[in-house]
Amino acid sequence: MGEISFDIYLLSFYLKPVESEMRQFFILQFHRKERRNRMMRKSTILRVSIVSLSILCVCVFVSIFSMVPAGFAQAPIKIGAIVPLADVTGDQAAKAMKLAVNEINKAGGLLGRKIELITVDDEMRPEKGAAAVEKLVTVDKVDLLVGGMSSGALLGEIPIMKKYEKVTVWIGGASSRCEQALGAAADWFFHLHPWDYEQSASYVEGWVAITQKRPEIKRGKWFMAYEEGAFGTASFKVGAFYKDWLTPDGKPTQLEGESFKSAALGGGDYRTVLRHAMEFKPDIFIWAGYDADALPIMEQSKEIGFAPPIFIGAPPGWPADFGKSPLGEGVTLYGMWAPSIKEVSKVSKHFWDAYIKEYKQEPATYFAPLGYTNICFLADGVKKAKTLDKAALIKALEETKYVSPIGETLAIKPSNIIKHQGFTKQKILQWSKGQQQVIWPFEFATSQFVYPFPSWEKR
């Protein structure tokens, strides 16, 4: 073998191991690259899958969200209600308000928003009522205020209401002292319940009509027992104009009165007042207090043998079981509504049926349909205004006419002081066989007036 050939041989000998190692190196690098490529492909597929799943979730969410009623799409419209929940008037008014809110929400809410009703108990106390207004406005952030019953509580609430001037639709507080406290500038306040002087005017109208139809009924001498708070005292002061009311034979009407402490506010003994009334020998005896006074007054009247020819009770609401007591038979009362006229209109019948279906009990006080009216009237105003803007809503409520379950169409007009007054009249009714029967107005009458008041021995 030549020198050159030997060198080449030696070179090829030494290069073989290198070639083998190089080949292994490149094969290893190739596999590593393949693994990286596979991992990158898997990562890409995973990222695409996640993005696709996210898009799918968004689509599903949008689809589901689009099927939710519009009332749940935005923050709710908050309505704050203030009522005395331990009193039958407040309890049934609150239930009727809730019924109306539920019906409105099921129909789609207001302005595409759900209504949220927040109810606070004022316990018929001014300080509790004032605190309730403050809480509802500053803590709960309500848009609107509704409710009411006690005049005394309203007097405590008015200064706080004036502080915030929320649009307020109120169904209680009959005392004209409340109207004076509000003043003419309170254009944000809508009062649906008749003021005391409006009620008295309707009573005079009613008794004139009744005595003209029934000349044997005497109305020359009146005695009023009244609770010592704002409601009772204002009622007696307004009743003072009866003295200028002439009897059918041209004589002036006689009126005497005396106050008592209501059982609703810690009282409950009426015997002294009842004895003074019995000594006066009135043609008509009337007491103005609360539902807690009703049965005790009747029990103590029977105890002392007091049975005037006409016995009138004038609380805002009666105990739910008052009609079941034989003591209530023949008692005359004042009110805006009675179960006996539950079918006076389609709205009245709907309210009656819906209330019983929801609560498994009959509404016993006119504050039940009045509470329902409270929410529905306000809701109609919001619909008309198409906004919660204060000025626009006030204008819309001024123009709203609502066919109420009370049996009358609610329309707003000025009263003696405030700009926005609703109903102005009461009805004269009588308890008969456990039911409140309408005596006057005659177009609503469901029974003849039983006169005189039955003696205790005949019960």
C-alpha positions in Angstrom: 0.0 0.0 0.0 1.4 3.4 -0.9 2.1 6.2 1.6 -0.9 8.3 0.4 -3.3 5.3 0.4 -2.2 4.4 3.9 -2.9 8.0 5.2 -6.3 7.9 3.7 -7.0 4.6 5.3 -5.9 6.0 8.7 -8.1 9.1 8.2 -11.1 7.0 7.3 -10.5 4.8 10.3 -10.5 7.7 12.7 -13.5 9.4 11.0 -15.9 6.4 11.4 -16.5 6.9 15.1 -17.0 10.6 14.5 -19.5 10.0 11.7 -21.4 7.6 14.0 -21.5 10.1 16.8 -22.5 12.9 14.4 -25.3 10.7 13.0 -26.6 10.0 16.5 -26.3 13.7 17.4 -28.4 14.7 14.4 -31.0 12.0 15.0 -31.3 13.2 18.6 -31.7 16.8 17.6 -34.4 15.7 15.0 -36.4 13.9 17.7 -36.2 16.8 20.1 -37.4 19.2 17.4 -40.3 16.8 16.6 -41.3 16.7 20.3 -41.2 20.5 20.4 -43.3 20.8 17.3 -45.8 18.3 18.7 -46.0 20.2 22.0 -46.4 23.5 20.1 -49.2 22.0 18.0 -50.9 20.7 21.2 -50.5 24.1 22.9 -52.0 25.9 19.8 -54.9 23.5 19.8 -55.5 24.0 23.5 -55.4 27.8 23.1 -57.8 27.6 20.2 -60.1 25.4 22.2 -60.1 27.7 25.2 -60.9 30.7 23.0 -63.6 28.8 21.3 -65.1 27.7 24.6 -65.0 31.2 25.9 -66.8 32.5 22.8 -69.4 29.7 23.3 -69.9 30.6 26.9 -70.4 34.3 26.1 -72.9 33.4 23.4 -74.8 31.1 25.8 -74.7 33.8 28.5 -76.1 36.4 26.1 -78.8 34.0 25.0 -79.8 33.2 28.5 -79.6 36.8 29.6 -81.8 37.9 26.7 -84.5 35.6 28.0 -84.6 37.2 31.5 -87.5 39.7 31.9 -86.5 43.3 31.4 -87.3 44.1 35.0 -84.2 42.3 36.1 -81.9 43.8 33.6 -81.2 47.0 35.6 -81.1 48.2 39.2 -84.6 48.1 40.7 -86.9 51.0 41.3 -87.0 51.3 45.1 -90.2 52.3 46.9 -90.1 52.9 50.6 -93.4 52.2 52.5 -94.0 53.4 56.1 -97.0 51.9 57.9 -98.0 50.7 61.4 -97.6 47.0 61.0 -99.2 46.1 64.4 -102.4 47.9 63.4 -104.9 46.2 61.1 -104.8 49.2 58.8 -101.0 49.1 58.4 -100.9 45.3 58.1 -103.5 45.1 55.4 -102.2 48.2 53.5 -98.7 46.6 53.5 -100.1 43.3 52.1 -102.1 45.1 49.4 -99.0 47.2 48.4 -97.0 44.0 48.1 -99.7 42.4 46.0 -99.7 45.4 43.6 -95.9 45.3 43.3 -95.9 41.6 42.5 -98.5 42.1 39.8 -96.5 44.9 38.2 -93.3 43.0 38.3 -94.9 39.9 36.7 -96.1 42.2 34.0 -92.6 43.5 33.3 -92.0 46.1 36.0 -91.7 49.8 35.4 -89.4 51.5 32.8 -87.9 48.1 32.2 -87.0 47.7 35.9 -88.2 45.6 38.7 -89.9 47.3 41.7 -88.4 46.7 45.1 -90.7 47.5 48.0 -89.0 48.2 51.4 -91.5 48.4 54.3 -90.7 50.0 57.7 -93.0 50.0 60.8 -93.6 53.5 62.3 -95.6 52.0 65.2 -97.8 55.1 65.0 -95.1 57.1 66.7 -93.7 60.4 65.4 -90.0 59.6 66.3 -90.3 56.1 64.7 -91.8 57.6 61.6 -89.1 60.3 61.3 -86.4 57.7 61.7 -88.1 55.5 59.0 -88.0 58.3 56.5 -84.3 59.0 57.2 -83.4 55.4 56.9 -85.3 54.8 53.7 -83.8 57.8 52.0 -80.2 57.7 53.2 -79.5 54.0 53.8 -81.9 52.2 51.4 -81.7 54.9 48.8 -85.3 54.7 47.8 -86.6 56.5 44.8 -90.2 57.1 46.0 -92.1 57.1 49.3 -95.6 55.7 50.0 -97.7 54.6 53.0 -99.1 56.4 56.0 -102.0 56.0 58.5 -101.5 57.9 61.8 -101.7 61.7 61.7 -99.4 61.9 64.8 -96.7 59.8 63.0 -97.0 62.0 59.9 -96.4 65.1 61.9 -93.1 63.7 63.0 -92.3 62.5 59.4 -93.0 65.8 57.6 -89.8 67.7 58.6 -87.6 64.8 57.3 -89.8 64.5 54.2 -89.2 68.2 53.6 -85.5 67.8 54.0 -85.3 65.3 51.0 -88.5 66.2 49.0 -88.9 62.7 47.5 -92.0 62.3 45.5 -94.4 60.9 48.1 -97.9 59.4 47.7 -99.6 59.1 51.1 -102.8 57.3 52.1 -103.1 58.3 55.8 -102.8 61.3 58.0 -106.3 62.9 57.9 -105.5 65.7 60.4 -105.5 69.2 58.8 -102.6 69.9 61.2 -100.5 67.8 58.8 -101.7 69.8 55.8 -100.7 73.0 57.6 -97.3 71.5 58.4 -96.7 70.5 54.8 -97.6 73.9 53.4 -98.5 75.0 49.9 -94.9 74.6 48.6 -94.9 70.8 49.1 -95.6 70.0 45.4 -93.8 66.6 45.8 -96.5 65.4 48.3 -99.7 63.7 47.0 -102.4 63.0 49.7 -105.0 60.4 48.8 -107.0 60.2 52.1 -109.6 62.9 52.7 -108.6 65.6 55.2 -110.7 65.8 58.4 -112.6 68.9 57.2 -113.4 67.1 53.9 -114.7 64.1 55.8 -116.8 66.2 58.1 -118.4 67.9 55.1 -119.3 64.6 53.6 -120.7 63.4 56.9 -123.0 66.4 57.1 -124.1 65.8 53.6 -124.8 62.2 54.3 -126.7 62.8 57.6 -128.8 65.5 55.9 -129.7 63.1 53.1 -130.5 60.3 55.6 -132.7 62.4 57.9 -134.6 63.9 55.0 -135.4 60.3 53.9 -136.0 59.1 57.4 -137.5 62.1 59.5 -137.8 59.9 62.6 -134.0 60.0 62.9 -132.8 62.7 65.3 -129.5 64.5 65.0 -129.8 67.5 67.2 -127.4 66.5 70.1 -123.9 65.0 69.5 -121.2 63.8 71.8 -117.7 63.0 70.6 -115.2 61.0 72.5 -111.8 61.4 70.8 -108.3 60.1 71.3 -105.9 62.7 72.7 -103.5 62.6 69.8 -103.4 64.6 66.5 -106.0 62.5 64.8 -108.6 62.7 67.5 -108.1 66.4 68.6 -108.2 67.6 65.0 -111.4 65.6 64.4 -113.1 67.2 67.3 -112.0 70.7 66.3 -113.3 70.2 62.8 -116.5 68.8 64.3 -117.1 72.1 66.1 -118.7 73.5 63.0 -121.6 71.2 63.6 -122.7 73.9 66.0 -123.6 76.1 63.0 -125.5 73.2 61.5 -129.2 73.6 61.9 -131.5 70.7 62.7 -134.6 70.0 60.4 -136.7 72.1 62.8 -134.3 75.1 62.6 -132.5 74.7 65.9 -128.7 74.8 66.3 -126.9 71.5 66.7 -125.4 70.8 70.2 -121.9 69.3 70.4 -120.0 68.2 73.5 -116.8 66.2 73.6 -114.0 64.7 75.8 -110.7 63.1 75.1 -109.3 59.7 76.0 -106.0 57.9 75.8 -106.1 55.3 73.1 -105.4 51.6 73.8 -103.0 51.8 70.8 -100.9 54.2 72.8 -101.1 52.7 76.3 -104.7 53.6 77.3 -107.9 51.6 77.4 -110.2 52.8 80.1 -113.1 54.8 78.6 -115.6 54.6 81.5 -115.4 58.2 82.6 -115.8 59.6 79.1 -118.7 57.2 78.4 -120.5 58.1 81.7 -120.2 61.8 80.7 -121.6 61.0 77.3 -124.5 59.1 78.9 -125.3 62.1 81.1 -125.5 64.3 78.0 -128.1 62.0 76.5 -127.0 62.5 72.9 -129.0 61.6 69.8 -125.7 60.6 68.2 -122.5 59.4 70.0 -119.3 59.1 68.1 -115.8 58.0 69.1 -112.7 58.8 67.1 -109.7 56.5 67.9 -108.0 53.4 66.6 -108.9 49.8 66.0 -107.5 48.8 69.4 -110.2 50.9 71.0 -113.2 49.3 69.2 -114.1 46.3 71.3 -113.1 47.8 74.7 -115.3 50.8 74.1 -118.3 48.5 73.2 -117.6 46.2 76.3 -117.4 49.2 78.6 -120.5 50.8 77.1 -122.5 47.6 77.7 -121.0 47.4 81.3 -122.5 50.9 82.2 -125.6 50.5 80.1 -124.9 53.2 77.5 -126.8 52.6 74.3 -127.5 55.9 72.4 -129.9 56.0 69.5 -127.0 56.2 67.0 -123.6 54.7 68.1 -120.8 55.7 65.7 -117.2 54.4 65.7 -114.7 56.3 63.5 -111.4 54.5 63.6 -109.3 54.4 60.4 -109.7 50.6 60.5 -111.6 47.9 62.5 -110.3 44.7 64.1 -110.6 41.9 61.7 -113.0 40.0 64.0 -115.1 42.9 65.2 -118.1 41.8 63.1 -118.1 38.4 64.8 -118.9 40.0 68.1 -122.6 40.6 69.0 -121.4 43.9 70.5 -120.8 45.3 67.1 -124.3 44.8 65.7 -125.9 48.1 64.7 -122.7 50.2 65.2 -122.5 52.9 62.5 -119.1 53.7 61.0 -117.4 55.9 58.4 -115.1 54.6 55.7 -114.1 54.8 52.1 -114.9 51.2 51.2 -116.5 48.1 52.6 -116.4 44.4 51.6 -120.1 44.6 50.7 -119.2 46.7 47.6 -116.4 44.5 46.6 -118.0 44.0 43.1 -118.8 47.6 42.5 -116.3 47.5 39.5 -114.0 45.1 37.8 -111.0 46.6 39.5 -112.7 46.1 42.9 -113.5 42.5 42.2 -110.0 41.8 40.9 -108.5 43.3 44.0 -110.8 41.3 46.3 -110.1 38.0 44.6 -106.4 38.5 44.3 -106.0 39.6 47.9 -107.8 36.5 49.2 -105.9 34.2 46.8 -102.5 35.6 48.0 -103.2 35.9 51.8 -106.0 33.4 52.4 -108.0 36.1 54.3 -110.5 38.8 53.4 -109.5 42.5 53.5 -111.3 44.0 56.4 -110.4 47.7 56.3 -110.5 50.3 53.5 -106.8 50.7 54.0 -106.3 47.5 52.0 -107.8 48.7 48.7 -106.2 52.1 49.5 -102.8 50.5 49.9 -103.3 48.8 46.5 -104.4 52.1 45.0 -101.2 53.7 46.5 -98.9 51.6 44.4 -101.0 51.4 41.3 -101.6 55.1 41.1 -97.9 55.8 41.5 -97.0 53.2 38.9 -99.4 54.7 36.4 -97.8 58.1 37.0 -94.3 56.6 36.3 -95.5 54.9 33.1 -97.0 58.2 32.0 -93.9 60.2 32.8 -91.6 57.5 31.3 -89.0 58.6 33.8 -88.3 59.1 37.5 -87.4 62.7 36.9 -89.1 64.6 39.8 -90.7 67.4 37.8 -91.9 65.1 35.0 -93.3 62.6 37.5 -95.2 65.3 39.5 -96.7 66.5 36.2 -97.7 63.0 35.2 -99.3 62.2 38.6 -101.3 65.5 38.3 -102.7 64.2 35.1 -103.2 60.6 36.1 -106.8 59.3 36.6 -106.9 55.9 38.2 -110.0 53.7 38.5 -109.6 52.5 42.1 -110.9 49.4 43.9 -112.3 51.9 46.4 -115.1 52.3 43.9 -114.2 55.8 42.7 -111.8 57.2 40.1 -108.9 58.9 41.7 -108.0 62.3 40.3 -105.8 65.0 41.8 -107.0 68.5 42.7 -105.9 71.2 45.2 -107.3 71.1 48.8 -107.3 74.0 51.2 -103.5 74.3 51.3 -101.7 71.6 49.4 -101.8 71.2 45.6 -102.3 67.5 45.3 -105.3 66.0 47.1 -107.0 62.8 46.0 -110.3 61.4 47.5 -112.5 63.9 49.4 -115.4 61.9 50.7 -116.2 59.1 53.1 -119.2 56.8 53.2 -121.6 56.1 56.0 -121.9 52.4 56.8 -123.3 50.1 59.5 -122.3 46.8 61.0 -125.1 44.3 60.3 -124.8 40.5 60.8 -121.0 40.7 60.8 -120.8 42.7 57.6 -120.2 46.4 56.9 -123.2 47.6 54.9 -123.2 50.9 53.0 -126.0 53.2 54.0 -124.9 56.4 52.1 -124.3 57.5 49.4 -127.5 55.9 48.3 -126.1 54.9 44.9 -123.7 52.6 46.8 -126.3 51.5 49.4 -126.3 47.8 50.3 -128.8 47.9 53.2 -131.3 50.1 55.0 -130.2 52.0 58.1 -131.2 50.2 61.3 -132.5 52.8 63.8 -132.3 53.1 66.8 -129.2 51.3 68.0 -130.3 47.9 69.5 -130.4 47.8 73.3 -127.9 45.5 75.0 -130.7 43.2 76.3 -131.9 42.4 72.8 -128.5 41.0 71.6 
